Amino acid sequence: MLTSIRLFKGEIDLMAIRNIRVDDDPILRKTSRQVTEFNDRLFDLLDDMKETLYKSGGVGLAAPQVGV
């Protein structure tokens, strides 16, 4: 769900609130892959995670908790 619009270098960039996975979700039991490429896709994910964390009132969030 897109929830906010922010300006970045003169362009409109949409951030999404992602669903947070709970205890019984199997993705939380999988081993994550190592991050080897720092590109726009990763930075978009990090922006989404930050927005999701703030909106949920949490104190920490890992990629598997949003299904990555």
Disulfide bonds with the S-S distance in Angstrom:
none
